[in-house]
Protein backbone atom coordinates (compact mmCIF):
# COMPACT_ATOMS: atom_id res chain seq x y z
CA UNK A 1 0.00 0.00 0.00
CA UNK A 2 1.39 3.37 -1.01
CA UNK A 3 1.18 6.42 1.25
CA UNK A 4 1.24 9.93 -0.18
CA UNK A 5 3.70 12.44 1.34
CA UNK A 6 4.09 16.08 0.38
CA UNK A 7 7.56 17.60 0.73
CA UNK A 8 9.26 20.89 0.06
CA UNK A 9 12.56 20.79 -1.84
CA UNK A 10 14.87 23.41 -3.27
CA UNK A 11 14.40 24.61 -6.84
CA UNK A 12 17.75 23.04 -7.78
CA UNK A 13 16.69 19.66 -6.39
CA UNK A 14 13.30 19.89 -8.09
CA UNK A 15 14.97 20.67 -11.42
CA UNK A 16 17.35 17.74 -11.00
CA UNK A 17 14.43 15.39 -10.31
CA UNK A 18 12.48 16.70 -13.31
CA UNK A 19 15.45 16.23 -15.62
CA UNK A 20 16.46 12.84 -14.21
CA UNK A 21 12.89 11.47 -14.35
CA UNK A 22 12.64 12.49 -18.01
CA UNK A 23 16.07 11.01 -18.73
CA UNK A 24 15.19 7.58 -17.36
CA UNK A 25 11.55 7.65 -18.45
CA UNK A 26 9.80 7.55 -15.11
CA UNK A 27 7.74 9.83 -12.91
CA UNK A 28 9.30 12.11 -10.34
CA UNK A 29 7.36 10.30 -7.62
CA UNK A 30 8.76 6.94 -8.72
CA UNK A 31 12.28 8.38 -8.83
CA UNK A 32 11.94 9.81 -5.32
CA UNK A 33 10.62 6.48 -4.08
CA UNK A 34 13.57 4.66 -5.65
CA UNK A 35 15.99 7.18 -4.09
CA UNK A 36 14.44 6.77 -0.64
CA UNK A 37 14.50 2.97 -0.84
CA UNK A 38 18.19 3.12 -1.84
CA UNK A 39 18.89 5.52 1.05
CA UNK A 40 17.23 3.13 3.50
CA UNK A 41 19.31 0.23 2.15
CA UNK A 42 22.51 2.26 2.51
CA UNK A 43 21.59 3.37 6.02
CA UNK A 44 20.88 -0.22 7.07
CA UNK A 45 24.14 -1.41 5.50
CA UNK A 46 26.11 1.23 7.43
CA UNK A 47 24.45 0.19 10.69
CA UNK A 48 25.25 -3.45 9.96
CA UNK A 49 28.84 -2.59 9.06
CA UNK A 50 29.22 -0.62 12.28
CA UNK A 51 28.00 -3.61 14.29
CA UNK A 52 30.42 -5.88 12.43
CA UNK A 53 33.33 -3.52 13.11
CA UNK A 54 32.47 -3.37 16.82
CA UNK A 55 32.34 -7.17 16.99
CA UNK A 56 35.64 -7.51 15.10
CA UNK A 57 37.30 -5.12 17.52
CA UNK A 58 35.90 -7.06 20.47
CA UNK A 59 37.24 -10.32 19.01
CA UNK A 60 40.67 -8.79 18.36
CA UNK A 61 40.83 -7.52 21.93
CA UNK A 62 39.82 -10.96 23.19
CA UNK A 63 42.58 -12.55 21.10
CA UNK A 64 45.11 -10.19 22.68
CA UNK A 65 43.92 -11.16 26.15
CA UNK A 66 44.09 -14.88 25.30
CA UNK A 67 47.74 -14.66 24.12
C-alpha positions in Angstrom: 0.0 0.0 0.0 1.4 3.4 -1.0 1.2 6.4 1.2 1.2 9.9 -0.2 3.7 12.4 1.3 4.1 16.1 0.4 7.6 17.6 0.7 9.3 20.9 0.1 12.6 20.8 -1.8 14.9 23.4 -3.3 14.4 24.6 -6.8 17.7 23.0 -7.8 16.7 19.7 -6.4 13.3 19.9 -8.1 15.0 20.7 -11.4 17.4 17.7 -11.0 14.4 15.4 -10.3 12.5 16.7 -13.3 15.5 16.2 -15.6 16.5 12.8 -14.2 12.9 11.5 -14.4 12.6 12.5 -18.0 16.1 11.0 -18.7 15.2 7.6 -17.4 11.6 7.7 -18.4 9.8 7.6 -15.1 7.7 9.8 -12.9 9.3 12.1 -10.3 7.4 10.3 -7.6 8.8 6.9 -8.7 12.3 8.4 -8.8 11.9 9.8 -5.3 10.6 6.5 -4.1 13.6 4.7 -5.6 16.0 7.2 -4.1 14.4 6.8 -0.6 14.5 3.0 -0.8 18.2 3.1 -1.8 18.9 5.5 1.0 17.2 3.1 3.5 19.3 0.2 2.2 22.5 2.3 2.5 21.6 3.4 6.0 20.9 -0.2 7.1 24.1 -1.4 5.5 26.1 1.2 7.4 24.5 0.2 10.7 25.3 -3.4 10.0 28.8 -2.6 9.1 29.2 -0.6 12.3 28.0 -3.6 14.3 30.4 -5.9 12.4 33.3 -3.5 13.1 32.5 -3.4 16.8 32.3 -7.2 17.0 35.6 -7.5 15.1 37.3 -5.1 17.5 35.9 -7.1 20.5 37.2 -10.3 19.0 40.7 -8.8 18.4 40.8 -7.5 21.9 39.8 -11.0 23.2 42.6 -12.6 21.1 45.1 -10.2 22.7 43.9 -11.2 26.1 44.1 -14.9 25.3 47.7 -14.7 24.1 
